C-alpha cells in the first residue's frame, strides 16, 4: 500500500490532483479511506528519518566555529563548507564547485512536504472513515502546513518584526494551499500574508486537535505540539499575550523537564539521549541527527568558543552536551569541543526521528514574552511569571548544590539573560539561533576561518547584511519565472 501511495504522489506532482484521481485506472489502488490519506500524510507530509530539511544552515550562526589541525592537513572538508560559513552570496554554486553534495534545496523539500499535506487536507473529508480520525489527521496537516510556511518565510524572507520594513510590503514566499500544481508559477506573497496563513492554519489545527486532545505517538503532531508551534509563531510576531497563552497550554499538559542533576555527569548518546524520543521533554520527534550538522563536516566545524563561554561553570549542560577535547587528542580530534547533544550513535539506535520539539522551549517562549510585557508596561507580575519559567528550567539544568534562583532585574537585563538562556538550551536545534539572531535585529557577527594551521581569516556578517535572508535556489528560479530573487551581497565577501 505504501508503494502505491508513493506512486500516486509522484503522479500528483505532474498533473492536477483532481484530474488525476478522476482519470486513474479503477484497477489500480486509489486512496479512499481515511486511513489511506493518513498514510499519505505521514509518508509524504511529515519529515521522516529520510528527510533532511536545512542541514547547511548550521554553518551560518555564531554557535559554529571552524577548526584546523594536523588531521586536516590534506583534507578538503574545511573548504567544502567554506562558502556557507563565510556567508558568500553565491554559496550554493560555490559549495557545489568544491565537491560538497549537501542538499541546498530546502525550498523544494518544504514545498514537496506541502504537497503531501495538501493532498490529505483536500481529500480527507470525502474519505471513508470515522470523523474523529478525519479531524485528527486534518489537525495534524494544518499544523504541518503552518510549520512549513513558517520555516520557509524565516529562511527566504525578512523577519516579521524587521525594524526597517513592514511585513505587508516585504516579499515573503508563495503560499501553497492546494495539491493542484496546474498553477505552478506562483508569485511571492508578502511576509504578512504568509503569517496570516500560518495563524489561520494553526487556528484550524488547534481547533481540531483540541476537540479530542488525543495522546499521539511521538512521531505524530498532537494538540500540545500545535500549541507549542503557535507559541513560537506569536513570539516571532511579538504578540506577547498569545505567545504566553499557547505556552501555558503546552505546559498544562506537558510540563516535564529532564533533571540533569540525575543524569550521571557524562554525555551518553548510546543510552541516554538529550534529544530524541526517550527524553521526557519530547513533544514531537522528526528527521535525523544529520539535520544539526552533517557528520562528515564535524571534524572541521563544531560548536564555537563563543557558545561554550556563555555557559556558567555550574551549568550541567556543559557536562552532558559536549566534550572539551584534551590537547593530546588533537592528533585525532581537530575541534576544541565535540557536541554530544544530537549526533549519530555508533549503534545507530538514536539516529531516527532525533529532532525534538521540547517542553523547555515553552518555558523559554513564555519567559521571553512575559519579560517583553514587563519592559513595555512595567508589569511586575509579568516579571515574576518570567522568573518562575526561567528558574523552573534552570533548576533542572544547574548543579543543585550551587543553584541560585534569578531575581527581578531591569527589563533589558532580564531580556538579555533570557536570550542567553535560550541560546544555551536550544543550540543546534531547528535553526533556532539563526532565526533568533534575525528577530533580534540581525546584529553583526563574525566567523574565524582557518583553512590551515598558519592562516586565520576573519569574515564578518555586518548588521542587517543581505545574507540574513537566504537566496532562493537557482533551479527554483529557473523553473518559476514569476519569482524574484532576494537582494544579495555585492561581489565576493572578503576577510577583514
Order of alpha helices (4+ residues) and beta strands (2+ residues): alpha-alpha-alpha-beta-alpha-alpha-alpha-alpha-alpha-alpha-alpha-alpha-beta-beta-alpha-alpha-beta-beta-beta-alpha-alpha-alpha-alpha-beta-beta-alpha
